Amino acid sequence: MTLYYTLVFMLLMAEMSLFVVLIVPLPFNLKRKIFTFLSENPIVAKIQYGMKITFIFILILFIDSVNRVYRVQIELGLSSENGANGAAIIGRDRLEVQARKFYSQRNMYLCGFTLFLSLILNRTYTMILEVLRLEEKMKKYEGTEKDTKQSEKLTQAGDFAEIGKLKKELAKKDRDIETLKKQASGLQREYDDLCEKYGATQAPAGPKKTQ
């Protein structure tokens, strides 16, 4: 295996390990910290940009390996057609073509699985971020709902207290009105008594006698 295909194989192993890490169940707070770090760290963003360029080269290798498999398949077809006329092709040359076909298919599968797993990792990473955002929004919504219910309870308690206060003030006003009525009745009786006494002192004088 050449150096660049060895690097592709190492990248495939790294992708498989990363995929296992992504699907491992972790606590919500720990997972949120990890994915927040991965999504906001500038160094990770540069690494992702470099990996995109790397996958472009892997795509080129994949296309080249597919082309090689196609050409080797054509050579095998030609060797099968010429097998009756040339026994030398059936021997060592055919084994060489079979070996080149095996290596070309191996490289094609290696690059293809690496590219396919990169797409799965990207989609899985995006979906996990969306799930974390939704869970965080849900927690905030639940907290807001609890605060709203608590504030409603406090408002109702405040309304009850206000109603009790108003009832006390109304009862006090009623007592004041009754007191004023009693005072007015007392003043009316005193006024009537004074009027009677004044009328008694102001009796009219009788007619004078004539001589």
C-alpha positions in Angstrom: 0.0 0.0 0.0 1.4 3.4 -1.0 1.9 6.3 1.5 -1.3 8.2 0.5 -3.5 5.2 0.7 -1.9 4.4 4.1 -2.9 7.9 5.2 -6.4 7.3 3.8 -6.7 4.1 5.9 -5.5 5.9 9.0 -8.1 8.6 8.3 -10.8 5.9 8.0 -9.8 4.5 11.4 -9.9 8.0 12.9 -13.4 8.5 11.5 -14.6 5.2 12.9 -13.3 6.1 16.3 -14.9 9.5 16.2 -18.2 8.0 15.1 -18.1 5.7 18.1 -17.4 8.7 20.4 -20.3 10.6 18.9 -22.8 7.8 19.5 -21.7 7.1 23.1 -24.4 8.3 25.6 -23.1 11.1 27.7 -24.7 13.4 30.3 -26.4 16.4 28.8 -24.2 19.0 30.4 -20.9 17.2 29.5 -22.1 16.7 25.9 -23.2 20.3 25.6 -19.7 21.5 26.8 -17.9 19.2 24.3 -20.0 20.2 21.3 -20.0 23.9 22.2 -16.2 23.7 22.3 -16.1 21.9 19.0 -18.5 24.3 17.3 -16.9 27.5 18.6 -13.2 26.8 18.8 -11.3 28.5 16.0 -8.6 25.8 15.9 -11.3 23.1 15.3 -12.7 25.3 12.5 -9.3 25.4 10.8 -8.9 21.6 11.2 -12.4 21.2 9.6 -11.4 23.4 6.7 -8.2 21.4 6.2 -10.2 18.1 6.3 -12.5 19.4 3.6 -9.5 19.9 1.3 -8.2 16.4 2.3 -11.5 14.9 1.3 -11.3 16.6 -2.1 -8.0 14.8 -2.7 -9.6 11.5 -1.5 -12.4 12.0 -4.0 -9.8 12.4 -6.7 -8.2 9.1 -5.6 -11.6 7.4 -5.5 -12.3 8.5 -9.1 -8.8 7.3 -10.1 -9.3 3.9 -8.5 -12.7 3.5 -10.2 -11.0 4.2 -13.5 -8.3 1.7 -12.8 -10.8 -1.0 -11.9 -12.7 -0.3 -15.1 -9.5 -0.6 -17.2 -8.4 -3.8 -15.4 -11.8 -5.3 -16.1 -11.4 -4.5 -19.8 -8.0 -6.2 -19.7 -9.4 -9.3 -18.1 -12.1 -9.4 -20.8 -9.6 -9.1 -23.5 -7.4 -11.8 -21.9 -10.4 -14.1 -21.7 -11.2 -13.6 -25.4 -7.5 -14.3 -26.4 -7.1 -17.2 -24.0 -7.6 -19.8 -26.7 -4.9 -18.3 -28.9 -2.2 -17.4 -26.4 -1.4 -19.6 -23.4 1.1 -17.2 -22.1 -1.7 -14.7 -21.2 -3.4 -17.4 -19.2 -0.4 -17.8 -16.9 1.7 -15.1 -15.3 0.1 -12.1 -17.1 -3.4 -13.1 -16.0 -2.3 -13.4 -12.4 -0.7 -9.9 -12.7 -3.9 -8.5 -14.0 -5.9 -10.2 -11.2 -3.5 -8.7 -8.6 -3.9 -5.2 -10.1 -7.7 -5.7 -10.1 -7.6 -6.6 -6.4 -5.5 -3.6 -5.5 -7.6 -1.2 -7.5 -10.8 -2.5 -5.9 -9.2 -2.3 -2.5 -8.2 1.3 -3.1 -11.7 2.1 -4.5 -13.5 0.6 -1.4 -11.0 2.3 0.9 -11.6 5.8 -0.6 -15.3 5.2 -1.0 -15.9 4.2 2.6 -13.8 7.1 3.8 -15.9 9.6 1.9 -19.1 7.9 2.8 -18.2 7.8 6.5 -17.2 11.5 6.4 -20.7 12.4 5.1 -22.3 10.3 7.9 -20.1 12.0 10.5 -21.0 15.4 9.3 -24.7 14.7 9.3 -24.5 13.0 12.7 -22.6 16.0 14.2 -25.2 18.4 12.8 -28.1 16.4 14.1 -26.5 16.1 17.6 -26.0 19.9 17.7 -29.7 20.4 16.7 -30.8 18.0 19.4 -28.7 19.8 22.0 -30.2 23.2 21.0 -33.7 21.8 21.1 -33.1 20.3 24.6 -31.7 23.5 25.8 -34.7 25.5 24.5 -37.0 22.9 26.1 -35.3 23.3 29.5 -35.5 27.1 29.2 -39.2 26.8 28.2 -39.9 24.6 31.2 -38.1 27.0 33.5 -40.1 29.9 32.0 -43.3 28.0 32.4 -42.5 27.3 36.1 -41.7 30.9 36.6 -44.9 31.9 35.0 -46.9 29.5 37.2 -45.1 30.8 40.2 -45.8 34.4 39.3 -49.4 33.6 38.7 -49.6 32.0 42.1 -47.9 35.1 43.6 -50.4 37.3 41.7 -53.3 35.3 42.9 -52.0 35.5 46.5 -51.5 39.3 46.1 -55.1 39.6 44.7 -56.4 37.7 47.7 -54.4 39.9 50.1 -55.7 43.0 48.3 -59.3 41.8 48.5 -58.9 41.1 52.2 -57.4 44.5 52.7 -60.3 46.1 50.8 -62.8 44.2 52.9 -61.2 45.4 56.1 -61.3 49.0 54.9 -65.0 48.6 53.8 -65.9 47.3 57.3 -64.1 50.2 58.9 -66.0 52.6 56.7 -69.3 50.9 57.7 -68.4 51.3 61.3 -67.5 55.0 60.8 -70.9 55.5 59.0 -72.7 53.9 61.9 -70.8 56.1 64.3 -71.7 59.2 62.4 -75.4 58.1 62.2 -75.4 57.7 66.0 -73.8 61.1 66.5 -76.3 62.7 64.1 -79.2 61.1 66.0 -77.8 62.4 69.3 -77.3 65.9 67.9 -80.9 65.8 66.5 -82.3 64.9 69.9 -80.3 67.6 71.7 -81.5 70.2 69.1 -85.1 69.2 69.6 -84.7 69.5 73.4 -83.1 72.9 73.0 -85.9 74.0 70.7 -88.6 72.9 73.2 -86.8 74.7 76.1 -86.5 77.9 74.0 -90.1 77.8 73.0 -91.1 77.5 76.7 -89.2 80.5 77.7 -90.8 82.6 74.9 -94.4 82.2 76.0 -96.7 85.0 74.5 -97.9 87.8 77.0 -101.7 88.1 77.8 -104.0 91.1 76.9 -103.9 94.3 79.0 -106.9 95.1 81.3 -108.8 98.4 80.6 -110.0 100.6 83.5 
